[in-house]
Amino acid sequence: MSVSLDGLTCKIDRRYVIPAAGRGARVESELIITFRTHVWNEDVAYQARRLLGFCEGATFVVLADESNGVLDTAPLEKIAHDSKR
């Protein structure tokens, strides 16, 4: 599922972990929010922090396309990739 926030698209991925048989019927779920971008400036950082404010209890990461240079997303966690390689 994707969500658009002021023109920025955010992908929502819900992952389920089912314990091994014999360890009970408990099912845990974790929600991971990825904020995908190829630029990082004050406006984009504001949108990321704004989305983060709605993600209590979820894991929030920036999925950064660093094809045109490193993006400093600190203090937010980042998964970086380079589409030119």
C-alpha positions as CSV (number, residue, x, y, z in Angstrom):
1,M,0.0,0.0,0.0
2,S,1.3,3.5,-0.7
3,V,0.2,6.8,0.9
4,S,0.8,10.2,-0.6
5,L,1.6,13.1,1.7
6,D,1.8,16.5,0.0
7,G,3.0,14.9,-3.2
8,L,5.5,12.6,-1.6
9,T,4.8,8.9,-1.8
10,C,5.3,6.7,1.2
11,K,5.2,2.9,1.0
12,I,3.7,1.0,3.8
13,D,4.8,-2.7,4.2
14,R,3.2,-4.9,6.8
15,R,5.3,-8.0,7.8
16,Y,4.0,-10.8,9.9
17,V,6.2,-13.2,11.9
18,I,4.6,-16.5,12.8
19,P,6.4,-18.5,15.6
20,A,7.6,-22.1,14.9
21,A,5.0,-24.8,15.6
22,G,4.8,-25.9,19.2
23,R,5.7,-22.5,20.5
24,G,2.2,-21.1,20.9
25,A,-0.3,-19.4,18.7
26,R,1.1,-15.9,19.1
27,V,1.5,-13.9,16.0
28,E,3.5,-10.7,16.0
29,S,3.3,-8.0,13.4
30,E,5.6,-5.1,12.7
31,L,4.8,-2.1,10.6
32,I,7.7,-0.6,8.6
33,I,7.3,2.8,7.0
34,T,9.7,3.7,4.3
35,F,10.0,7.3,3.1
36,R,11.5,7.2,-0.4
37,T,13.5,10.2,-1.7
38,H,16.4,11.2,-4.0
39,V,16.8,14.6,-2.4
40,W,17.2,15.8,1.2
41,N,16.7,19.4,2.1
42,E,14.7,21.3,4.8
43,D,11.4,20.8,3.1
44,V,11.9,17.0,2.6
45,A,13.2,16.6,6.1
46,Y,10.1,18.4,7.4
47,Q,7.8,16.0,5.5
48,A,9.7,13.0,6.8
49,R,9.4,14.2,10.4
50,R,5.8,15.0,9.9
51,L,5.1,11.5,8.6
52,L,7.2,10.1,11.5
53,G,4.9,11.8,13.9
54,F,2.0,9.6,12.7
55,C,4.0,6.4,12.9
56,E,4.1,5.7,16.6
57,G,5.1,2.1,17.2
58,A,6.3,1.6,13.7
59,T,9.8,1.3,12.3
60,F,10.5,4.4,10.2
61,V,13.4,4.5,7.6
62,V,14.4,6.8,4.8
63,L,14.9,4.9,1.5
64,A,17.5,7.2,-0.1
65,D,18.5,7.1,-3.7
66,E,22.1,8.4,-3.5
67,S,22.8,8.3,-7.2
68,N,23.6,12.0,-7.2
69,G,25.4,12.1,-3.8
70,V,25.1,11.1,-0.2
71,L,22.0,12.2,1.6
72,D,22.5,13.2,5.3
73,T,19.2,12.1,6.8
74,A,20.5,12.0,10.4
75,P,19.0,11.4,13.0
76,L,16.6,9.3,10.9
77,E,17.6,5.8,9.9
78,K,18.5,5.4,6.2
79,I,18.7,2.6,3.7
80,A,20.8,3.9,0.8
81,H,21.0,2.7,-2.8
82,D,22.6,4.0,-6.0
83,S,20.6,3.4,-9.1
84,K,23.6,4.3,-11.4
85,R,25.6,1.2,-10.3
